[in-house]
Amino acid sequence: MKIAIVTGVLGGIGKACAQALTGAGYGVVGMDVVEPAGNKAFEGLPFTYIKGDLADGACREQLVETALAQGE
Ligand SMILES: NC(=O)c1ccc[n+]([C@@H]2O[C@H](COP(=O)([O-])OP(=O)(O)OC[C@H]3O[C@@H](n4cnc5c(N)ncnc54)[C@H](O)[C@@H]3O)[C@@H](O)[C@H]2O)c1
């Protein structure tokens, strides 16, 4: 499966992009700084959430490494 990275994934544009990408057959690895509590938008979809700050290099590395590990 091809994997897409979506940043700010719990915001308006990020969520819409992630839903469109999963609908197009991609797996999505998404990052946002907020807790995903109560967010059911991605239930049942090939979606992995990582809570992290994109301003932090270690978080960005974790995001890319997770996507690479899941990709084809
Ligand atoms: N160019 C344009 O025409 C246009 C139009 C609309 C929005 N935008 C921009 O696109 C971006 C997204 O818009 P939106 O409406 O989805 O905003 P939004 O506020 O709904 O979502 C942004 C998300 O990014 C997350 N976020 C912020 N800082 C972060 C960080 N350091 N690390 C990880 N996650 C972080 C927030 O928690 C939030 O969930 C904004 O920057 C907005 O200004 C541009």
The ligand as an SDF file (V2000), in Angstrom:
LIG
                    3D

 44 48  0  0  0  0  0  0  0  0999 V2000
   -3.5890   29.4010    1.1130 N   0  0  0  0  0  0  0  0  0  0  0  0
   -4.8940   29.3180    1.3430 C   0  0  0  0  0  0  0  0  0  0  0  0
   -5.7300   29.7170    0.5330 O   0  0  0  0  0  0  0  0  0  0  0  0
   -5.3550   28.7020    2.6110 C   0  0  0  0  0  0  0  0  0  0  0  0
   -6.7050   28.4920    2.8150 C   0  0  0  0  0  0  0  0  0  0  0  0
   -7.0930   27.8880    3.9830 C   0  0  0  0  0  0  0  0  0  0  0  0
   -6.1260   27.5410    4.9250 C   0  0  0  0  0  0  0  0  0  0  0  0
   -4.8240   27.8000    4.6900 N   0  0  0  0  0  0  0  0  0  0  0  0
   -3.8000   27.4080    5.6590 C   0  0  0  0  0  0  0  0  0  0  0  0
   -3.7040   25.9860    5.6930 O   0  0  0  0  0  0  0  0  0  0  0  0
   -3.4330   25.5630    7.0350 C   0  0  0  0  0  0  0  0  0  0  0  0
   -4.4610   24.5620    7.5130 C   0  0  0  0  0  0  0  0  0  0  0  0
   -5.7570   25.1820    7.5230 O   0  0  0  0  0  0  0  0  0  0  0  0
   -6.9410   24.5420    8.3420 P   0  0  0  0  0  0  0  0  0  0  0  0
   -8.1580   25.3140    8.0040 O   0  0  0  0  0  0  0  0  0  0  0  0
   -6.9490   23.0420    8.1400 O   0  0  0  0  0  0  0  0  0  0  0  0
   -6.4950   24.9160    9.8370 O   0  0  0  0  0  0  0  0  0  0  0  0
   -6.8850   24.1860   11.2000 P   0  0  0  0  0  0  0  0  0  0  0  0
   -6.5450   25.1570   12.2680 O   0  0  0  0  0  0  0  0  0  0  0  0
   -8.2650   23.6170   11.1370 O   0  0  0  0  0  0  0  0  0  0  0  0
   -5.8870   22.9370   11.2480 O   0  0  0  0  0  0  0  0  0  0  0  0
   -4.5170   23.0810   11.4630 C   0  0  0  0  0  0  0  0  0  0  0  0
   -4.0690   21.8600   12.2580 C   0  0  0  0  0  0  0  0  0  0  0  0
   -2.6530   21.9020   12.3850 O   0  0  0  0  0  0  0  0  0  0  0  0
   -2.3150   21.5270   13.6980 C   0  0  0  0  0  0  0  0  0  0  0  0
   -1.0050   22.0800   14.0250 N   0  0  0  0  0  0  0  0  0  0  0  0
   -0.6660   23.3890   14.2170 C   0  0  0  0  0  0  0  0  0  0  0  0
    0.6300   23.5050   14.5260 N   0  0  0  0  0  0  0  0  0  0  0  0
    1.1530   22.2500   14.5240 C   0  0  0  0  0  0  0  0  0  0  0  0
    2.4610   21.7150   14.7780 C   0  0  0  0  0  0  0  0  0  0  0  0
    3.4980   22.5060   15.0920 N   0  0  0  0  0  0  0  0  0  0  0  0
    2.6310   20.3670   14.6740 N   0  0  0  0  0  0  0  0  0  0  0  0
    1.6020   19.5570   14.3430 C   0  0  0  0  0  0  0  0  0  0  0  0
    0.3360   20.0030   14.1040 N   0  0  0  0  0  0  0  0  0  0  0  0
    0.1160   21.3370   14.1850 C   0  0  0  0  0  0  0  0  0  0  0  0
   -3.4250   22.0940   14.5600 C   0  0  0  0  0  0  0  0  0  0  0  0
   -3.5000   21.4320   15.8140 O   0  0  0  0  0  0  0  0  0  0  0  0
   -4.6460   21.8580   13.6810 C   0  0  0  0  0  0  0  0  0  0  0  0
   -5.2860   20.6240   13.9540 O   0  0  0  0  0  0  0  0  0  0  0  0
   -3.3890   26.8350    7.8910 C   0  0  0  0  0  0  0  0  0  0  0  0
   -2.0290   27.2290    8.0280 O   0  0  0  0  0  0  0  0  0  0  0  0
   -4.1650   27.8400    7.0550 C   0  0  0  0  0  0  0  0  0  0  0  0
   -3.7530   29.1650    7.3300 O   0  0  0  0  0  0  0  0  0  0  0  0
   -4.4250   28.3460    3.5400 C   0  0  0  0  0  0  0  0  0  0  0  0
  1  2  1  0
  2  3  2  0
  2  4  1  0
  4  5  1  0
  4 44  2  0
  5  6  2  0
  6  7  1  0
  7  8  2  0
  8  9  1  0
  8 44  1  0
  9 10  1  0
  9 42  1  0
 10 11  1  0
 11 12  1  0
 11 40  1  0
 12 13  1  0
 13 14  1  0
 14 15  2  0
 14 16  1  0
 14 17  1  0
 17 18  1  0
 18 19  2  0
 18 20  1  0
 18 21  1  0
 21 22  1  0
 22 23  1  0
 23 24  1  0
 23 38  1  0
 24 25  1  0
 25 26  1  0
 25 36  1  0
 26 27  1  0
 26 35  1  0
 27 28  2  0
 28 29  1  0
 29 30  1  0
 29 35  2  0
 30 31  1  0
 30 32  2  0
 32 33  1  0
 33 34  2  0
 34 35  1  0
 36 37  1  0
 36 38  1  0
 38 39  1  0
 40 41  1  0
 40 42  1  0
 42 43  1  0
M  CHG  2   8   1  16  -1
M  END
$$$$
